[in-house]
Amino acid sequence: MAIDHLDVEGFRGVNRPMSIDFGRGATIFTGLNGKGKTSILRAVEWCLFGELRYQERENASHDEIVNMQHPEGRARASITLSRTGERYVVSRERKVAKRGSALNVALPGGRSLVDEEAKAFLFHLTGLTFEDFYRAVFLHQESVRGLLLEEPRFRDEALDRLFGLEKLRDVLASIPMRFLASAVDEIESTRERLTERLTGAASELERHRTKCLEEAIELGFSESELTLETGKNISREVRAEVLRVDGDMSIDVARLPEITAVDDLEKFARRAKELIRHARLARGQLVPVGETTDRLVRIARLRGELDEARRQLQESEAAMATLEQKVGGLTDLERSASNLRKDVADWDEALRAMDVHARVVSDALLYFKAESEASLCPVCRQSISAPSLVHRLEKEIQGTQRKQIERLTQQVEQGKVKLRDLDESRIQMERLQRKAEEASQSIEEVLVRVRELVGRQPKEPTSALEGLKKEEKEIVAQLDRLKDAQKHIEEALQQVDVTVDRVRSLSKFLKAEEEFARLRKRAPSGEAASEADSLQAETEDLIDLREALESIVQAINAVAAERAQNAIQETRAQMSEFYRTLCNHPYFDDLRIEISQKLASGVQKNSYSIRAISSQEGRSSLASSRLSTAQMNCVALSVYLAQSNVLAHSLGFIILDDPSQNLDAEHKLALASILGRFATEQQIIVATHDEEFDVAMRNAFRGEGVVHYTLEWSSRTGARLAGS
């Protein structure tokens, strides 16, 4: 089901009535920030559901929805939806200071539904709840931002919403596990302190030492190698590896401290991590992939503009040739029109003369009919016969003169029609000439820009296109070489990272070993055992209650974990495909979402980690710790676009609000390409202020069914379509 049309008035940034026709393939809204793009997208959301997510309330009646300048203090939106020949018109209206809104749905047969009946029908028609609308249809800026935040709580909430688990999360939050756990923990804490006096802290430290030992063994150590001397040897390996990677990145190895004690190992690891981060930043300047990609985008844009201008010129010249073959050139048209105007003037003059002659004859008839006995002409005084003169004059009026008038009248009318045709042909010829001149001017302007870009002036469009294609091929080859260089540097830095992680693991173990050695000699106290036993009885009832609630929580968690896992598995392949296309990372070429259980507010909940994967080496890392902000934005878009295809519903469109945030030129081209593929199967509605992304979408959305609007804004009228 697609959107055909939207009427909106008095809603958010839209004051005066605005009428918008949507393209069957894609509809793109562009304009600077604050021009009303998001208001149009959210009008669709409000019209369908009567709510706005991520919108702070002004008061209990939601007056923030109504435009403050609207003369009637009223917000109205109307959407026309269509499928298989049927049209549904959904309208919603609300007045300022009034709670709730009036909903109306006009059905194909002419029947209308209102309010609750209309709301139930909309759910049946779309197959979506308000929460599902944000999972499957509307990619809001806040949805992406939730996945980009480093705070795990916000990321977990964002992914739960995306997987449709928001209600289950709310149920878990309502269970008072924190209060119960606090009471139990307070008693348990007292008991544990007494127990610690019995057993000492050595057991806990022994567990910590064992854990550190296991981590060190996983990183390739044997237990006999876990010594300070090993740390010194590894630090020398790190210095050598950094020097091999250095190249022109000016890494200051002297900043790495010498290892003389266990505490120096952690300082060394922390300083080495800083040098690796510096190397990655310097790599971007040493290997200018971004600049090369920008040049490639400019060449592609010039090729498109040159092709379009040349096509318009050819069309205009072909149309002019056809018209000249039919009616001649401008000079011929003007000469024919001049001759024809002279003929029409002559015919008009002849008609006026005939009219004077007719009045004289008519007056003479009246006179001689009244003076039937007259024998002399009253003008020339010659002898006449009044009856015979009347007969001859009547015959002349009825015959020859009438035919002459009809002939002249017809010639005048036909001449005027031909003059109009000639004038229209002249106007059409002039318009085609102007269009051809504009196209030629555009070609000249593009050729100048081609010279500025490639350093030479092409003689004509064909050679310019060939030159651009050649330049594009060379840049693509150069870009491949730059990416290979980036990949080699990144692989070397990854190896340094791994080695530094070994230093850090060794440091943790040696510190745990020292603490364990200091504390394992402590002896237990006999009095504390009796007090600990008495506290145990006081906790039994609370523990039983907690265990009952925990079983309920576990059941809910099992359902939530299963649903999240199913959602991830269903979209695994498509998410990976979108990530590879969008991010195009030289090392991490795949993506995986992992689920674990995390204690939050006393309740176990789903917790997610998004990991970047190197398929070639079979290694992975936390995406947010390795990827840039732009690359993490690609991750969020990949997750959302993959999940949007899972939920079954009837709406055949997706809405994206400013999806190109933080993306560079290469990522924007990739996103436009993906949306172009989406547009072949469903309707795409996009709002953006990004000119580069706008150009990329224009090139990606080819063919019919694509509509482009530019928005303007003023304090008096609010948002409006440019030119309206």
KEROKOL-25433 format. One line per field, with one value per residue (C-alpha): x, y, z. Coordinates in nm, 4 decimals, padded with zeros to 6 digits. Example, Ala and Ser with C-alpha at 12.3 -4.5 7.8 and 13.67 -1.06 7.14 Angstrom:
<recs>
xx [01.2300,01.3670]
yy [-00.4500,-00.1060]
zz [00.7800,00.7140]
</recs>
This chain:
<recs>
xx [00.0000,00.1540,00.0995,-00.0486,-00.1088,-00.0713,-00.2550,-00.1254,-00.2053,-00.1251,00.0909,00.4280,00.6378,00.3614,00.1215,-00.0648,-00.2208,00.0328,-00.0586,00.1970,00.1809,00.4076,00.6043,00.5363,00.9098,01.0574,00.9766,01.2680,01.2348,01.5386,01.6089,01.8182,01.7637,01.4502,01.2589,00.9871,01.1130,01.0682,00.7277,00.6035,00.7354,00.5883,00.2536,00.2309,00.3065,00.0538,-00.2190,-00.1968,-00.1519,-00.2347,00.0981,00.4563,00.7466,01.0571,00.8505,00.8618,00.5184,00.4358,00.1286,-00.1383,-00.3211,-00.0130,-00.0318,00.3190,00.1542,-00.0363,00.1530,00.1584,00.0826,-00.2215,-00.5167,-00.7652,-00.5288,-00.5894,-00.3698,-00.4956,-00.3427,-00.4955,-00.3260,-00.4474,-00.3395,-00.3897,-00.3570,-00.4809,-00.7101,-00.8621,-00.8113,-00.8390,-00.8315,-00.7174,-00.7803,-00.6961,-00.7629,-00.7141,-00.7687,-00.5261,-00.6049,-00.8190,-00.7220,-00.7334,-00.7910,-01.0728,-00.9984,-01.1849,-01.1230,-01.3029,-01.3436,-01.3462,-01.7228,-01.8000,-01.8555,-01.6661,-01.5461,-01.4667,-01.2599,-01.2397,-01.3986,-01.1604,-00.8632,-00.9503,-00.9893,-00.6490,-00.4835,-00.6543,-00.5600,-00.1917,-00.1155,00.0993,00.0962,00.2556,00.5664,00.5860,00.5678,00.9069,01.0488,00.9403,00.8578,01.0002,01.3768,01.3872,01.7099,01.6641,01.6392,01.9834,02.1253,02.0268,02.2465,02.5391,02.5547,02.8344,02.6130,02.4980,02.1642,02.0532,02.1835,01.9984,01.6741,01.7097,01.7632,01.4770,01.2475,01.3759,01.3127,00.9621,01.0525,00.9698,00.6558,00.8422,01.1122,00.8407,00.6948,01.0378,01.0883,00.7601,00.8712,01.0072,01.3206,01.5446,01.3570,01.3485,01.7082,01.8146,01.6608,01.8128,02.1475,02.1638,02.1255,02.3482,02.6104,02.6198,02.6428,02.9132,03.1222,03.1042,03.1805,03.4781,03.6105,03.5856,03.7435,03.9318,03.9559,04.2031,03.9358,03.8035,04.1510,04.2279,03.9261,04.0449,04.3970,04.2542,04.0470,04.3482,04.5501,04.2848,04.2757,04.6548,04.6570,04.3910,04.6327,04.9095,05.1001,05.2091,05.1978,05.5764,05.6041,05.4011,05.6948,05.8171,06.1027,05.8486,05.6834,06.0151,06.0655,05.7146,05.7637,06.0689,05.8552,05.5974,05.8663,05.9964,05.6453,05.5611,05.8810,05.7948,05.4475,05.5663,05.6446,05.5679,05.3315,05.5979,05.5120,05.7158,05.8360,06.0378,05.7074,05.6844,05.8169,06.0854,05.9692,06.1335,05.8387,05.4950,05.3190,05.5154,05.3403,04.9993,05.1582,05.3346,05.0107,04.8133,05.0810,05.1066,04.7289,04.7590,05.0326,04.8128,04.5250,04.7658,04.8844,04.5282,04.4603,04.7872,04.7010,04.4014,04.6318,04.9038,04.6573,04.4027,04.1154,03.8563,04.0044,04.0279,03.6687,03.5506,03.7235,03.5531,03.2151,03.2811,03.3718,03.0557,02.8485,03.0078,02.9431,02.5784,02.5369,02.7136,02.5034,02.1843,02.2795,02.3815,02.0539,01.8517,02.0495,01.9928,01.6208,01.5840,01.7736,01.5725,01.2459,01.3619,01.4545,01.1150,00.9387,01.1493,01.0724,00.7043,00.6706,01.0173,01.2553,01.1884,01.2545,01.0092,00.7497,00.7841,00.7677,00.4581,00.2918,00.3667,00.2201,-00.0843,-00.1508,-00.1448,-00.3929,-00.6259,-00.6144,-00.7022,-00.9940,-01.1180,-01.1035,-01.2982,-01.5627,-01.6010,-01.6372,-01.9028,-02.0846,-02.1004,-02.2171,-02.4892,-02.6237,-02.6433,-02.8320,-03.0670,-03.1475,-03.2136,-03.4546,-03.6472,-03.6744,-03.7845,-04.0320,-04.1897,-04.1731,-04.2797,-04.3958,-04.0641,-03.9190,-03.6051,-03.3059,-03.3055,-02.9231,-02.8195,-03.1657,-03.1466,-03.4534,-03.5241,-03.7902,-03.8500,-03.9979,-03.7172,-03.4475,-03.5957,-03.5952,-03.2311,-03.1074,-03.2875,-03.1350,-02.7853,-02.8202,-02.9566,-02.6972,-02.3538,-02.3026,-02.4036,-02.1573,-01.8763,-01.9396,-01.9434,-01.6209,-01.4398,-01.5611,-01.4379,-01.0988,-01.0625,-01.1484,-00.9172,-00.6402,-00.6731,-00.6588,-00.3443,-00.1932,-00.2547,-00.0956,00.2060,00.2384,00.2222,00.4854,00.7068,00.6689,00.7460,01.0517,01.1788,01.1250,01.3194,01.5961,01.6179,01.6228,01.9007,02.0973,02.0538,02.1687,02.4699,02.5488,02.5219,02.7598,03.0082,02.9845,03.0374,03.3348,03.4910,03.4422,03.5914,03.8989,03.9223,03.9017,04.1256,04.3547,04.2777,04.0054,03.8053,03.6977,03.3488,03.1191,03.2118,03.5831,03.4996,03.2961,03.5732,03.8255,03.6078,03.5639,03.9395,03.9995,03.7348,03.9017,04.2400,04.0928,03.9171,04.2522,04.4198,04.1439,04.1980,04.5693,04.4978,04.2552,04.5126,04.7661,04.5149,04.4419,04.8101,04.8631,04.5493,04.6586,04.9947,04.8244,04.5910,04.8932,05.0411,04.7025,04.7063,05.0588,04.9712,04.6675,04.9095,05.1100,04.7932,04.6844,05.0276,05.0063,04.6661,04.7899,05.1091,04.9139,04.6581,04.9468,05.0994,04.7670,04.6935,05.0338,04.9733,04.6253,04.6171,04.7750,04.4815,04.3107,03.9299,03.7484,03.5267,03.2676,03.1745,03.0493,02.7705,02.6523,02.6486,02.4303,02.1713,02.1449,02.0832,01.7417,01.6288,01.6839,01.5012,01.1524,01.2851,01.4943,01.1920,00.9949,01.2872,01.3275,00.9579,00.9841,01.3113,01.1396,00.8849,01.1631,01.3517,01.0435,01.0027,01.3750,01.3608,01.0833,01.2665,01.5966,01.4315,01.2464,01.5600,01.7665,01.5052,01.4971,01.8771,01.8952,01.6229,01.8134,02.1720,02.2500,02.0835,02.2388,02.5838,02.5176,02.4043,02.7044,02.9552,02.7948,02.7603,03.0760,03.3217,03.5744,03.9196,03.9530,03.6197,03.3991,03.1103,02.8823,02.7266,02.4863,02.5435,02.2924,02.3730,02.1881,02.2680,02.1443,01.9642,01.7586,01.7694,01.6306,01.8085,01.7472,01.8704,02.2011,02.3481,02.6924,02.7521,03.0767,03.2815,03.4271,03.7256,03.6122,03.9592,04.1248,03.8231,03.8652,03.6144,03.6040,03.3463,03.2320,03.2107,03.5744,03.7134,03.4871,03.4535,03.1325,03.0514,03.1138,02.8961,02.6226,02.6559,02.6209,02.2993,02.1538,02.2403,02.0649,01.7551,01.7165,01.7541,01.5009,01.2513,01.1918,01.1109,00.7832,00.4824,00.2517,00.0573,00.2394,00.4495,00.6783,00.9632,01.0429,01.3977,01.4651,01.8128,01.9773,02.3134,02.4270,02.8041,02.8516,03.1282,03.0840,03.1562,02.9058,02.6401,02.6765,02.6444,02.3335,02.1724,02.2436,02.0742,01.7708,01.7575,01.7212,01.4532,01.2628,01.2040,00.9949,00.8501,00.8002,01.0928,01.0304,01.3453,01.4143,01.7681,01.9583,02.2704,02.3349,02.5833,02.3332,02.0598,02.2718,02.3524,01.9807,01.8921,02.1426,02.0284,01.6519,01.6193,01.3032,00.9483,00.7785,01.0426,00.9351,01.1671,01.0589,01.2639,01.1265,01.1416,01.0213,00.9123,00.7747,00.4486,00.3682,00.5774,00.7077,00.6164,00.7228,00.9683,00.7919,00.4462]
yy [00.0000,00.3292,00.6972,00.8861,01.2254,01.4282,01.7452,01.9129,02.2425,02.3975,02.1007,02.1716,02.3763,02.3823,02.6760,02.7334,02.4430,02.2300,01.9693,01.7031,01.4291,01.1317,00.9379,00.5672,00.4958,00.7691,01.1108,01.3284,01.6413,01.8712,02.1994,02.3530,02.2607,02.4107,02.4348,02.1822,01.8517,01.6567,01.8185,01.6681,01.3203,01.3356,01.4485,01.0979,00.9437,01.1650,01.1181,00.7369,00.6996,01.0313,01.0256,01.1467,00.9504,01.1365,01.4543,01.6409,01.7503,02.1174,02.0431,01.7786,01.8662,01.8289,02.1869,02.1470,01.9680,02.2812,02.5562,02.8702,03.0996,02.9124,03.1561,02.8927,02.7163,02.3893,02.1066,01.8906,01.6124,01.3923,01.0959,00.9130,00.5461,00.3131,-00.0558,-00.2599,00.0158,00.0952,00.4333,00.5088,00.8662,00.8981,01.2394,01.3635,01.7016,01.8605,02.2039,02.3755,02.3258,02.0214,01.6713,01.4026,01.4354,01.3589,01.0656,00.9853,00.7094,00.7313,00.3847,00.3088,00.2544,00.5998,00.4880,00.6707,00.5519,00.7795,00.7750,00.4308,00.2427,00.4176,00.3405,-00.0302,-00.0342,00.1339,-00.1369,-00.4024,-00.2185,-00.1545,-00.4491,-00.2198,-00.0857,00.2496,00.0718,-00.1500,00.1601,00.2684,-00.0800,-00.1364,00.1979,00.5150,00.5519,00.8501,01.0304,00.9252,00.5574,00.5777,00.7855,00.5167,00.2618,00.5061,00.5964,00.4282,00.3947,00.0255,00.1068,00.3307,00.0864,-00.2040,-00.0047,00.0963,-00.2639,-00.3909,-00.1392,-00.2487,-00.6175,-00.5450,-00.6192,-00.2796,-00.4061,-00.7009,-00.4621,-00.2482,-00.5577,-00.6490,-00.2926,-00.3105,-00.6135,-00.4795,-00.6906,-00.4001,-00.3383,-00.7077,-00.7610,-00.4601,-00.6084,-00.9489,-00.7988,-00.5927,-00.9044,-01.1047,-00.8324,-00.8475,-01.2253,-01.2155,-00.9757,-01.2189,-01.5075,-01.3182,-01.2959,-01.6736,-01.7444,-01.4211,-01.2486,-01.5070,-01.7203,-01.4245,-01.3207,-01.6782,-01.6769,-01.3455,-01.4870,-01.7962,-01.5823,-01.3683,-01.6849,-01.8251,-01.5001,-01.5019,-01.8637,-01.7781,-01.5140,-01.7724,-01.7677,-02.0729,-02.0369,-02.0533,-01.7517,-01.5202,-01.3222,-00.9647,-01.0697,-01.1928,-00.8508,-00.6842,-00.9107,-00.8430,-00.4667,-00.4898,-00.6761,-00.3944,-00.1322,-00.3260,-00.3758,-00.0064,00.0934,-00.1410,00.0128,00.3733,00.4708,00.8444,00.8549,00.9872,00.7588,00.8623,00.5251,00.7087,00.7786,00.4103,00.3710,00.1211,-00.1870,-00.2104,-00.3128,-00.4764,-00.1374,-00.0294,-00.2952,-00.1231,00.2189,00.0707,-00.0841,00.2389,00.4481,00.1923,00.2117,00.5911,00.5511,00.3082,00.5585,00.8293,00.5981,00.5381,00.9117,00.9741,00.6946,00.8912,01.1786,00.9517,00.7466,01.0061,00.7697,01.0373,01.2971,01.0427,00.9326,01.2957,01.3451,01.0308,01.1660,01.5011,01.3217,01.1099,01.4233,01.6054,01.3057,01.3023,01.6770,01.6622,01.3682,01.5470,01.8770,01.6972,01.5020,01.8235,01.9866,01.6912,01.6798,02.0552,02.0457,01.7436,01.9163,02.2352,02.0356,01.8663,02.1999,02.3684,02.0841,02.1403,02.5237,02.6607,02.8705,03.1854,03.4104,03.2103,03.2269,03.6037,03.6616,03.4389,03.6103,03.9571,03.8676,03.7086,04.0115,04.2326,04.0043,03.9997,04.3810,04.4019,04.1645,04.3620,04.6834,04.5168,04.4048,04.7589,04.8903,04.6261,04.7333,05.1005,04.9956,04.7771,05.0669,05.2979,05.0323,04.9709,05.3407,05.3597,05.0628,05.2238,05.5481,05.3951,05.1612,05.4607,05.6667,05.3931,05.6480,05.8383,05.8855,06.0878,05.9962,06.2282,06.2460,06.2767,06.3783,06.1163,05.9372,05.6043,05.3360,05.2953,04.9367,04.7987,04.9683,04.8184,04.4728,04.4993,04.6310,04.3561,04.0919,04.2367,04.2363,03.8806,03.7341,03.8645,04.0977,03.8348,03.5824,03.8378,03.9190,03.5493,03.4853,03.7792,03.6893,03.3321,03.4528,03.6854,03.4093,03.1572,03.4166,03.4871,03.1142,03.0773,03.3811,03.2182,02.8942,03.0826,03.2741,02.9525,02.7935,03.0998,03.0875,02.7151,02.7717,03.0506,02.8330,02.5476,02.7873,02.9156,02.5606,02.4680,02.7798,02.7002,02.3424,02.4683,02.7121,02.4286,02.2203,02.5082,02.5567,02.1850,02.1821,02.4693,02.2710,01.9644,02.1746,02.2920,01.9323,01.7472,02.0353,02.0436,02.2007,01.9437,02.0597,01.9148,01.6994,01.3621,01.4084,01.5465,01.2347,01.0093,01.2061,01.1809,00.8057,00.7661,00.9823,00.7877,00.4564,00.5872,00.7158,00.3828,00.2063,00.4622,00.4180,00.0401,00.0934,00.3344,00.0898,-00.1889,00.0380,00.1169,-00.2519,-00.3416,-00.0652,-00.1685,-00.5338,-00.4320,-00.2088,-00.4964,-00.7138,-00.4451,-00.4221,-00.7957,-00.7822,-00.4890,-00.6837,-00.9594,-00.7028,-00.5864,-00.9433,-01.0208,-00.7049,-00.8079,-01.1552,-01.0371,-00.7814,-01.0483,-01.2798,-01.0138,-00.9377,-01.3079,-01.3650,-01.0843,-01.1966,-01.5778,-01.6089,-01.4503,-01.6778,-01.7128,-01.5984,-01.8415,-01.5867,-01.4690,-01.8175,-01.8118,-01.4653,-01.5659,-01.8711,-01.6565,-01.4154,-01.7018,-01.7772,-01.4172,-01.4223,-01.7478,-01.5951,-01.3100,-01.5454,-01.7699,-01.4700,-01.3539,-01.6973,-01.7050,-01.3663,-01.4665,-01.7659,-01.5282,-01.2987,-01.5949,-01.7001,-01.3467,-01.3296,-01.6606,-01.5271,-01.1960,-01.3692,-01.6104,-01.3338,-01.1201,-01.4162,-01.4986,-01.1358,-01.1329,-01.4668,-01.3697,-01.0580,-01.1814,-01.2198,-00.8967,-00.6962,-00.8227,-00.7359,-00.3823,-00.3337,-00.4429,-00.2126,00.0867,00.0677,-00.1012,-00.1346,-00.2524,-00.5005,-00.5565,-00.6869,-00.8347,-00.7596,-00.9654,-00.8817,-01.0889,-01.1287,-01.1715,-01.1242,-00.8187,-00.7175,-00.3813,-00.2391,-00.5800,-00.7623,-00.9638,-00.8107,-00.8569,-00.6838,-00.6543,-00.6044,-00.5193,-00.6772,-00.6029,-00.9171,-00.9852,-01.2878,-01.3408,-01.3801,-01.4982,-01.2247,-00.9834,-00.6733,-00.4459,-00.2244,00.0987,00.0581,00.0130,00.2027,00.5763,00.7718,00.7593,00.3837,00.3321,00.5279,00.2729,-00.0049,00.1495,00.1942,-00.1677,-00.3012,-00.0860,-00.1488,-00.5245,-00.5334,-00.3174,-00.6066,-00.8658,-00.7458,-00.8368,-00.5420,-00.3740,-00.0406,-00.0449,00.2436,00.3366,00.6833,00.8025,01.1309,01.2684,00.9221,01.0528,01.2088,01.1754,00.9891,01.0784,01.0890,00.7175,00.6091,00.8435,00.6894,00.3409,00.4361,00.5949,00.2756,00.0586,00.2884,00.2809,-00.0987,-00.0605,00.1777,-00.0993,-00.2894,-00.0266,00.3460,00.5441,00.8752,01.0655,01.4052,01.5463,01.8738,01.7064,01.8252,01.5437,01.2816,01.4549,01.4286,01.0645,00.9818,01.1620,00.9377,00.6224,00.6775,00.6564,00.6287,00.7334,00.7591,00.9794,01.3186,01.5824,01.8777,02.1659,02.3315,02.6951,02.8608,03.1988,03.3085,03.4179,03.1149,02.8430,02.5628,02.5696,02.3980,02.6051,02.7923,02.7531]
zz [00.0000,-00.1115,-00.0295,-00.3249,-00.1701,00.1501,00.2513,00.5673,00.7385,01.0752,01.1780,01.3465,01.0978,00.8319,00.8682,00.5418,00.3454,00.1595,-00.1019,-00.1983,-00.4616,-00.3877,-00.6496,-00.6844,-00.6657,-00.4469,-00.3019,-00.1908,00.0263,00.0355,00.2058,00.4799,00.8435,00.9933,00.6629,00.7545,00.6066,00.9294,00.9863,00.6575,00.7468,01.0966,00.9540,00.8036,01.1461,01.3264,01.0657,01.0900,01.4684,01.6378,01.8256,01.7824,01.9231,02.0478,02.0920,02.4220,02.5419,02.5858,02.7992,02.8610,02.5367,02.3137,02.1847,02.0389,01.7467,01.6320,01.4468,01.6640,01.3650,01.2346,01.2382,01.3591,01.6007,01.4193,01.2858,00.9997,00.7907,00.5217,00.3511,00.0431,00.0463,-00.2492,-00.3309,-00.6272,-00.7492,-00.4055,-00.2383,00.1332,00.2623,00.6261,00.7831,01.1322,01.2928,01.6329,01.7847,02.0191,02.3920,02.3045,02.4113,02.1479,01.7759,01.5332,01.2991,00.9768,00.7231,00.3862,00.2312,-00.1444,-00.1554,-00.0142,00.3458,00.6234,00.9647,01.2579,01.5770,01.7513,01.4615,01.2219,01.4515,01.4593,01.0809,01.0328,01.2427,01.0311,00.7088,00.7881,01.0149,01.2356,01.5896,01.6641,01.8003,01.4888,01.2657,01.4011,01.3565,00.9972,00.8324,00.9910,01.0407,01.2775,01.3705,01.7346,01.6326,01.4713,01.7575,02.0108,01.8306,01.8047,02.1742,02.3687,02.6772,02.6731,02.8371,02.5498,02.2869,02.4526,02.4664,02.0993,01.9844,02.2035,02.0321,01.6921,01.7759,01.9109,02.2748,02.4212,02.6001,02.7543,02.8756,03.0394,03.2127,03.3495,03.4715,03.6674,03.8726,04.2091,04.2020,04.3015,04.6264,04.7097,04.6056,04.8125,05.1244,05.0594,04.9635,05.2792,05.4918,05.2606,05.2721,05.6491,05.6353,05.3705,05.5757,05.8639,05.6301,05.4948,05.8502,05.8560,05.5229,05.4558,05.1201,04.9900,04.8188,04.6224,04.5238,04.4258,04.1936,04.0483,04.0013,03.8319,03.5970,03.5062,03.4489,03.2126,03.0149,02.9836,02.8638,02.6031,02.4695,02.4200,02.7488,02.9435,03.3218,03.3416,03.1077,03.3327,03.4677,03.4624,03.2325,02.9769,02.9951,02.9168,02.6153,02.4817,02.5269,02.3016,02.0414,02.0557,01.9947,01.6943,01.5490,01.5905,01.4102,01.1199,01.0900,01.1317,00.7710,00.7423,01.0424,01.2851,01.5788,01.8842,02.0186,02.2851,02.4661,02.5609,02.9201,03.0175,03.2137,03.5542,03.7756,03.7461,03.7592,03.4490,03.2375,03.2581,03.1912,02.8888,02.7543,02.8016,02.6256,02.3414,02.2848,02.2562,01.9926,01.7954,01.7996,01.6791,01.4005,01.2828,01.2705,01.0828,00.8400,00.7152,00.6131,00.4724,00.2634,00.1335,00.0468,00.1295,-00.1100,-00.3906,-00.3318,-00.3381,-00.6747,-00.8060,-00.6941,-00.8676,-01.1918,-01.1753,-01.1132,-01.4111,-01.6364,-01.5343,-01.5886,-01.9266,-02.0422,-01.9385,-02.1078,-02.4275,-02.4283,-02.3897,-02.6740,-02.9055,-02.8237,-02.8842,-03.2148,-03.3348,-03.2470,-03.4268,-03.7390,-03.7422,-03.7017,-03.9742,-04.2129,-04.1455,-04.1386,-04.2274,-04.0236,-03.8203,-04.1239,-04.3383,-04.0607,-04.0225,-04.4005,-04.4366,-04.1405,-04.2848,-04.6270,-04.4694,-04.2457,-04.5585,-04.7384,-04.4358,-04.4182,-04.7903,-04.7457,-04.4448,-04.6532,-04.9356,-04.6866,-04.5533,-04.9114,-04.9846,-04.6720,-04.7878,-05.1339,-04.9783,-04.7676,-05.0767,-05.2750,-04.9821,-04.9513,-05.3261,-05.3063,-05.0252,-05.2212,-05.5540,-05.3851,-05.2208,-05.5491,-05.7951,-06.0478,-06.0586,-06.4106,-06.3227,-06.1040,-05.8011,-05.8119,-06.1801,-06.3186,-06.5989,-06.7264,-06.5489,-06.4987,-06.1268,-06.1388,-06.3601,-06.1453,-05.8270,-05.9876,-06.0986,-05.7617,-05.5680,-05.7919,-05.7408,-05.3611,-05.3542,-05.5891,-05.6730,-05.3797,-05.1203,-05.2640,-05.2621,-04.8938,-04.8001,-04.9917,-04.8346,-04.4834,-04.5244,-04.6477,-04.3475,-04.0962,-04.2604,-04.2705,-03.8987,-03.8168,-04.0280,-03.8533,-03.5141,-03.6339,-03.7659,-03.4375,-03.2343,-03.4580,-03.4128,-03.0324,-03.0327,-03.2548,-03.0250,-02.7174,-02.8739,-02.9720,-02.6128,-02.4771,-02.7200,-02.6237,-02.2532,-02.3114,-02.5075,-02.2263,-01.9722,-02.1818,-02.1951,-01.8182,-01.7544,-01.9950,-01.7977,-01.4745,-01.6458,-01.7312,-01.3703,-01.2481,-01.4961,-01.5999,-01.9729,-02.1877,-02.3923,-02.7378,-02.7347,-02.5126,-02.6622,-02.5975,-02.2522,-02.1680,-02.2932,-02.0878,-01.7777,-01.8255,-01.8588,-01.5520,-01.3600,-01.4492,-01.3316,-01.0042,-00.9377,-00.9857,-00.7578,-00.4989,-00.5027,-00.4409,-00.1549,00.0037,-00.0229,00.1483,00.4216,00.4665,00.5057,00.7636,00.9531,00.9593,01.1054,01.3654,01.4556,01.5232,01.7492,01.9247,01.9962,02.1330,02.3607,02.4849,02.5904,02.7898,02.9634,03.0407,03.1874,03.4020,03.5409,03.6336,03.8029,04.0107,04.1122,04.2046,04.4320,04.6064,04.6507,04.8064,05.0583,05.1718,05.1628,05.5124,05.7002,05.9630,06.0337,06.3517,06.5499,06.6769,06.3276,06.2300,06.4919,06.3855,06.0172,06.0930,06.2765,05.9824,05.7384,05.8907,05.8523,05.4755,05.3883,05.3358,05.1279,04.9203,04.8523,04.7259,04.5162,04.3628,04.2656,04.0984,03.9348,03.7758,03.6223,03.5059,03.3592,03.1617,03.0225,02.9496,02.7651,02.5411,02.4885,02.4123,02.1680,01.9864,01.9651,01.8424,01.5770,01.4608,01.4334,01.2498,01.0019,00.8987,00.9416,00.5706,00.4596,00.7458,00.6421,00.2779,00.3644,00.5962,00.3313,00.0742,00.3073,00.5214,00.2807,00.5664,00.4494,00.7393,00.9152,00.6324,00.8329,01.1259,01.4062,01.6909,02.0059,02.2895,02.6575,02.9851,03.1948,03.5382,03.5263,03.8150,03.9831,03.6759,03.4076,03.0641,02.7110,02.6475,02.3017,02.1579,01.7930,01.6761,01.3650,01.2024,00.9779,00.7736,00.6299,00.9689,01.1679,01.4273,01.5766,01.7929,01.9514,01.6622,01.8640,01.9783,01.6258,01.3857,01.3287,01.3848,01.0111,01.0027,01.3118,01.1336,00.8488,01.1090,01.2464,00.8953,00.8063,01.1183,01.0631,00.6889,00.7394,01.0250,00.8333,00.5899,00.8597,01.0088,00.7927,00.7235,00.4423,00.4099,00.0948,00.1881,00.4228,00.5573,00.6276,00.8056,00.7279,00.6994,00.5695,00.8992,00.9577,00.6261,00.3832,00.0051,-00.0503,00.2154,00.0744,-00.2728,-00.1231,00.0793,-00.2283,-00.4248,-00.1600,-00.1449,-00.5262,-00.5063,-00.2384,-00.4670,-00.7216,-00.4650,-00.2326,-00.2072,-00.0599,00.1205,00.2210,00.3793,00.3642,00.3794,00.2361,-00.1219,-00.1950,-00.0832,-00.2844,-00.6010,-00.5227,-00.4844,-00.8097,-00.9879,-00.8050,-00.8528,-01.2289,-01.4363,-01.3716,-01.0358,-00.8678,-00.7270,-00.5853,-00.3675,-00.2277,00.0871,00.1910,00.5107,00.6382,00.9743,00.8099,00.5949,00.7611,00.5398,00.1714,-00.1476,-00.3516,-00.6310,-00.4758]
</recs>
